[in-house]
Each structure stands twice: as structure tokens, then as C-alpha cells.
Amino acid sequence: MKTEAGALIAVITGLILVTPPALAAGEPGRARFESNRGQAAPGWAFLARTADGPLLLGEQGLRLGTSGLTLAGADPGAAWEGIEPLPGKAHYLLGADSERWIVDVPTFGAVVRRSAYPGIDLILRGTGRRLDLEFVVAPEADPGKIVLDLGEGVRVTSPLLNGEPGAFVASGNGLRIDVPRGSREAPLRIGVAVDLPDAVTVALEPPRLTADAKGNLVIAGRVAGDRATTSVIVLDPSGREVASTTYLDGFDLASPVALTVASTGDLVVAGAHAGDAVVVRVDPAGRKILHRSTIGGAGDDAALAVAADGEGNTWVAGRTTGLKAPGAGVDALVAKLDASGTVVFAPALGSAGADEARGIAFDRDGALYITGTLGPDALVAKIDPRVPSLVYSLAFGGTGEDEGAAIAVSDSGDIVLAGTTRSADLPGAGGGRATSAGISSAFLARLDPSGRTALFASYLGGPIEERAEALALDRHGRAWVAGSRGADAFVTQVSLEKRSVTRDATLAGELADVASGVVVDGNGDAHVAGLTASPDFHDAERPAAVRGGEVFVAKVATGERAPLGVCPSGKNFLGIEDNTWENADNWSNGILPSSADAVCIQGFNVVAGAAFRTPVPCAWRGAP
């Protein structure tokens, strides 16, 4: 396959935790505080969700897990109050009984505890696992009354007194702020940063991403921390503001969680629970469960993908053993639920081997397409939803192991398939693969409407393990594939007309990262969601200790030509003279840099041979 010169400019639009929607307006990672209306234990006034569980605020002080911070000697009657209101509400749909649902919970960017000590207010904000405490001391009040008792593992920075360095002195089991004696004519502001410990070790799973008709981004995943819960977060089209957050407490769906948005705006999530495939449909505001349906038998069943048609029906793809004879193995599951949530069609589809369905899509005429695995090959199936009946079921692959992850249908009716392969002879690839034998590679394939002819296939990887997880088509006839490349997340753009990779970018930090969802907006820019365990992920501001992972949402903007700049250091990080490659007009001639070249693209040194990985900052002065 020909690879055209090009690079993606990756712009992080926001980072959120899977457990909380810890994303305030325009400020990625800022804590969102909720008033406690029954979603937390009694006795706590506010909570903020973190990857370690809820941070609780009450008359005792702060608690995260088994640790926390106590304001020794504070007035127990001093109430917490939310300030700096944020857009978006939180909804807790606690099981099937609507009487237990807690909806329209307001969220705030900060909380204040007025008169925590006589004449002293406490204002609390947070980012990641760091809390910023600001004590506002009236002129006549005594700041020496402030004593912080720290729980195990809690650390504090030296206080700032009106911005000037201060100090603590020991006071019993706590720390007292050392303030010089003397009269004051204006309030004294004392700032203290608190670093919270890891309360539990979490293992968060990659989320799913889609968009509604208004361009809002919708993310679904499993909440880890205090207890397992499935959450659905709706972000505005910029990815920076939370429109709503819904916690499906009591409906914990085993990973991966499938997600779609119906034409009515309803949010549909699916997964597995207690051995059954489960589908939950929620109203567009996230305030009400419309129906919860279970699909399965006596065996093990799971929903892995979900789609909604224009008639109110929900279609589910997954795997099943419960809908087959005992001991008959694993087959792909395809099920139809009507508008009321009643299962009207749920056959098992497969071969003598192990099979499952992982991707689902409609064409413009309403026909349904499925991909996944069919024994050692990728499954491609078409279903007529009117009957419903199976039109065809085909295996796509080479001599190695192949699997389909996502599927889409172009306006012309061609089938676009993304997946992972260990075959060096994929149909339509037109030659051997560009990676070592036995190494998995993400692939993109285009099949004719019959599914029998491979119009072309492209290996997206190189000599490194790679997996495709998600696929989206844009209106310009390009496919976007997202997944993992080694320990990094990647997104690749492929022109279906030119049959070539046109853009490629790696989103990475020092630890493991994966992209698990991609959608394309009306401007042709891709929004990518995934999971990162890297504290330095793409230069985003992050807490220092990340154990399980956090969800990222990134906007990947693309242009016809990425701007090149001049690195002022004299040499780039490979020791090559700055800009020598660009000065030779290679870029304008459509030549991709080799592993021996390096260029400076939009503020970063970029090694083209490493899929435009951007590990080293480089000052950008504009295009030469």
C-alpha cells in the first residue's frame, strides 16, 4: 500500500476519569462536587468522584477511602455550600425501582464551609488527586486555630500566606499554620495543597464513544472505585463541558460496554451481567430508564455491540452459549428488541469453532451488517431486518488468525471492515505485509456489497503488536481507525478512494494507552476516546500517580498540510540539523520522511518512522 505524506495534529480537548465526570467547563481534570441527595452515605454533605471512589465532605472534614483530612477544632455545625455552579447534572438510576432514582443533582466547581473556625471560611477546589484548600481569615480572626489532622498517606505542601511562603508547626497529632502575630486590616488568605493517597487499586476498562444528532459526545464505561457501576457521560461538541452524567447503579455491565444513541436521542448501553446479555435504554436527558432487557439462556451470554434503527428497535451483537444446546460451544449472538424492550429475534450464528459478533452497523437502506470472528477468520454477515433473515455469512481472512472489530457501510454500499490480523496474505492487500511474521497488525478492508470481493485491504501496522478497536467513516470518503499500537493509542485515516493511508497519529505517554472509540464531526475532525495509564499522556496535566487508568477524550484535527516549524535549538532530538528535510521540498513533493529524518510539526519534534510519535517538545515559530 502507498502511504501518503501527512500528519495529524492531535489536540487534547479534555480528560475525564471513568469514575467521575471530573471535567469542569474548559478545565480538564477539575473536580466536580455534588450535593449528597442520597447517592452517598448519610452524614456527608458533598462528594466528588475520583478514580479511587468518592471524596466525601462532611462535618468531620474530608475522606477518601480509609484516609482523609480532619479540621481539628472546627465548628461541627458549619455547613458546606456549593459555589461556582457547573453546567450539567448528575443522575443516579438505582436499579429498576424509579422511586429510588436520584436525578438532577447539581454540580459545582468549588465548595465553601463558612465559619469553619470563628471568622474563617474554607474554600475547596480540586484537580485530579490534588485538593486546593483556601482559608479566608477575617482581620479580627485567629488563624492559629486552624489545625490539620492528616490521615495515612495524605501529604500537604507548605502554606502560602497571601501568596508568600509560610510554614507549619506541630500541634498534637496535627499541623498548625504558623502565622506571625500582629494586627491586620484586610483578610488573610492561606493556601494549602493536599495530595490524596491511592485509596484502592483500580482496573478501568476502555470506554465506548459515539455522538448524538446534535454533535454531543457520548461516552460509556464502567465505574471503578467504591463499587462497580456503569456510567454514561454526555459532553458538548467541544468535548470540554459535561452536559449530563448518568450512573446506572445496580446495572453493572461487564466490560466491554456497548453504546449507541437512537434517532430519538435515547441512550442505549449494553453488556453482560450475571451470565446474560443486558440492554438498558435511557431517555435523552439521562434521567429515566425506559426499559431494561435480558437476553440469554442457561449458559454465558454477552452483548458486545449495539445499534438502533429508525423504528425504535434495538439490535444487539455479541456471543452466546445459553441460546444453544449445552456443550455446543460459543456462537455469535444477533438479537432484535422492539420499542418496548421485548426480545423478538435472538438466533445464534456461527460455525463449528468459537464465534462472536463484535461490530454492528446499518446501511442507508436499513440492512444490518455484523462483524466479529468466525472460527479463525473475521466474520462478515448481512441480515435483512424486515423478516428478519440471514442474507449471507462469510469468512474474511488469510492463512493466519483474523478478527473483525468494527464495521461500517459506505454511501456506495461497500462494506468497510476494521480488525486485527496475523495473516500475511489478507485478500486485497496486494502483497506481503510490512511487519514481522506472527505479529498482529490492525487492518482496514473494503469489500463489495456482496461481501465476496475484497476491493482492497491495508495493513496499518509495522513491526509491533497492534489492534484495531473502533471505526468511523467521514463524508469525504475516508475511514478512521483507532486502537492500540504497542503500548500506545493510535488513530489512522485511510482514503477509501485512493486506497492509501493519508494520516496517522500516535497518542501516547510513558505507560500503556489504548484508543477504543472514534467519531467524526461535521468539520471532518476525529474525536477519539480511550484509556491511559500514563501520567504524562500527551503533555496533559495529570496527577502523578495513575494506577489503573483514566479516560481521555482527544480531538484530532486534520488539514491538507501540517505546518512545519523551525526548531531554534540548532539540532532536533535525533541530532539532525533543524529543518533540513523540509527545506528540500520533500513534504510538498509528497514524500514521507524516513526513519533517518525528523521534522518539527506544530510544536513537537516528530519521527515519521515512529508513526508521528511526539515525545519531545520543540518551540514552533511558524511555517518557514
Buried (B, 14 or more C-beta within 10 A) or exposed (E): BEBBBBBBBBEBBBBBBBBBBBBBBEBBBBBBBBBBEEBBEEEBBBBBBBBBBBBBBBBBBBBBBEBBBBBBBBBEEBEBBBEBEBEBBBBBBBBEEEEEBBBEBBBBBBBBBBBBBEBBBBBBBBBBBBBBBBBBBBEEBBBBBBBBBBBEBBEBEBBBBEEEEBEBEEBEEBBBBBBEEEEBEEBBBBBBBBBBBBBBEBEBBBBBBBBBEEBBBBBBBBBBBBEEBBBBBBBBBBBBBBBBBBBBBBBBBBBBBBBBBBEBEBBBBBBBBEBBBBBBBBBBBBBBBBBBBBBBBEBBBBBBBBBBBEEBBBBBBBBBBBBBEEEBBBBBBBBBBBBEBEBEBBBBBBBEEBBBBBBBBBBEEEBBBBBBBBBBBBBBBBBEBEEBEBBEBBBBBBEBBBBBBBBBBBEEEBBBBBBBBBBBEBBBBEEEBBBEEEBBBBBBBBBEBEBEEBBBBBBBBBEBBBBBBBBBBBEEBBBBBBBBBBBBBBBBBBBBEEBBBBBBBBBBBEBBBBBBBBBBBEEBBBBBBBBBBBBBBBEBBBBEEBBBBBBBBBBBBBBEEBBBBBBEEEEBBEEBEBBBBBEEEBBEEEBBBEEEBBBBBBBBBBBBBBBBBBBBEBEBEEEE
